[in-house]
């Protein structure tokens, strides 16, 4: 008996957006970016190379903006591009983690270990790792 390995189905960006709509997300496209909303959380998606979706921003839906999680060192907040700040509560962080995992699974993206831990963000400066092995590292408070 022969077993035939099935080829993986390559979905287009639009097919993935239709799949998100069917999963209960509200999908809106404008200006080359696609906004995906579920409840009070939102994400901005961009069509990457080969039609693969790339998550540009994920966070709290504040009006028409996506407020991204930002670490101030002593407190986590949600910060919009226009500067609006909202304190991040525990229920926000739990919901954000579930939203990010569900969205990544629905889009067929790879789940990474550090994202699986929860509240990671792009706006925090992880100063202990960058330039660590190249002599004296630049300190977070130093300009340059």
QUILIN-V208377 format. One record per residue. N is the residue number from 1. BURIAL is # if it has 9 or more other C-alpha atoms within 8 Angstrom, else .. D_FIRST is the distance of its C-alpha to the first C-alpha in Angstrom with 1 decimal. Layout:
n->{N | N}
burial->{BURIAL | BURIAL}
d_first->{D_FIRST | D_FIRST}
This chain:
n->{1 | 2 | 3 | 4 | 5 | 6 | 7 | 8 | 9 | 10 | 11 | 12 | 13 | 14 | 15 | 16 | 17 | 18 | 19 | 20 | 21 | 22 | 23 | 24 | 25 | 26 | 27 | 28 | 29 | 30 | 31 | 32 | 33 | 34 | 35 | 36 | 37 | 38 | 39 | 40 | 41 | 42 | 43 | 44 | 45 | 46 | 47 | 48 | 49 | 50 | 51 | 52 | 53 | 54 | 55 | 56 | 57 | 58 | 59 | 60 | 61 | 62 | 63 | 64 | 65 | 66 | 67 | 68 | 69 | 70 | 71 | 72 | 73 | 74 | 75 | 76 | 77 | 78 | 79 | 80 | 81 | 82 | 83 | 84 | 85 | 86 | 87 | 88 | 89 | 90 | 91 | 92 | 93 | 94 | 95 | 96 | 97 | 98 | 99 | 100 | 101 | 102 | 103 | 104 | 105 | 106 | 107 | 108 | 109 | 110 | 111 | 112 | 113 | 114 | 115 | 116 | 117 | 118 | 119 | 120 | 121 | 122 | 123 | 124 | 125 | 126 | 127 | 128 | 129 | 130 | 131 | 132 | 133 | 134 | 135 | 136 | 137 | 138 | 139 | 140 | 141 | 142 | 143 | 144}
burial->{. | . | . | . | . | . | . | . | . | . | . | . | # | . | . | # | # | . | # | # | # | . | . | . | # | # | # | . | . | . | . | . | # | # | # | # | # | # | . | . | # | # | # | # | # | # | # | . | . | . | # | # | # | . | # | . | # | # | # | # | # | . | . | . | . | # | # | # | # | # | # | . | . | . | . | # | # | # | # | # | . | . | . | . | # | . | . | # | . | . | . | . | # | # | # | # | # | . | # | # | # | . | . | # | # | # | # | . | . | . | # | . | . | . | # | # | . | # | # | . | # | . | . | . | . | . | . | . | . | . | # | # | . | . | . | . | # | . | . | . | . | . | . | .}
d_first->{0.0 | 3.8 | 6.7 | 9.8 | 13.0 | 15.7 | 19.0 | 21.9 | 24.4 | 27.7 | 30.5 | 34.0 | 37.1 | 38.2 | 34.9 | 35.1 | 38.7 | 37.8 | 35.2 | 38.2 | 40.4 | 37.9 | 37.8 | 41.6 | 43.0 | 45.9 | 45.1 | 48.0 | 48.1 | 51.3 | 52.3 | 48.9 | 48.0 | 46.3 | 47.6 | 45.4 | 47.3 | 46.5 | 49.5 | 52.0 | 49.5 | 48.6 | 46.7 | 47.1 | 44.0 | 44.0 | 41.4 | 40.4 | 38.8 | 35.8 | 36.6 | 35.8 | 38.3 | 40.7 | 42.8 | 46.4 | 48.3 | 47.6 | 50.4 | 52.8 | 53.6 | 57.4 | 58.5 | 56.6 | 55.9 | 53.3 | 55.1 | 53.2 | 53.4 | 56.0 | 57.2 | 61.0 | 60.8 | 62.5 | 60.8 | 57.7 | 58.6 | 56.9 | 58.5 | 58.4 | 59.0 | 62.4 | 63.4 | 63.0 | 62.3 | 60.9 | 60.6 | 57.1 | 56.9 | 54.4 | 52.9 | 52.6 | 50.7 | 48.3 | 47.7 | 47.3 | 44.7 | 42.6 | 43.2 | 42.0 | 38.9 | 38.0 | 38.8 | 36.7 | 33.7 | 34.3 | 34.5 | 31.5 | 33.7 | 33.2 | 35.3 | 37.5 | 38.9 | 42.6 | 42.0 | 40.4 | 43.6 | 45.5 | 48.7 | 48.1 | 50.0 | 50.7 | 54.5 | 55.1 | 56.2 | 54.3 | 57.0 | 56.0 | 53.0 | 54.0 | 55.7 | 55.6 | 54.9 | 57.3 | 60.7 | 62.6 | 60.4 | 62.0 | 63.1 | 62.2 | 65.9 | 66.6 | 66.4 | 64.8}
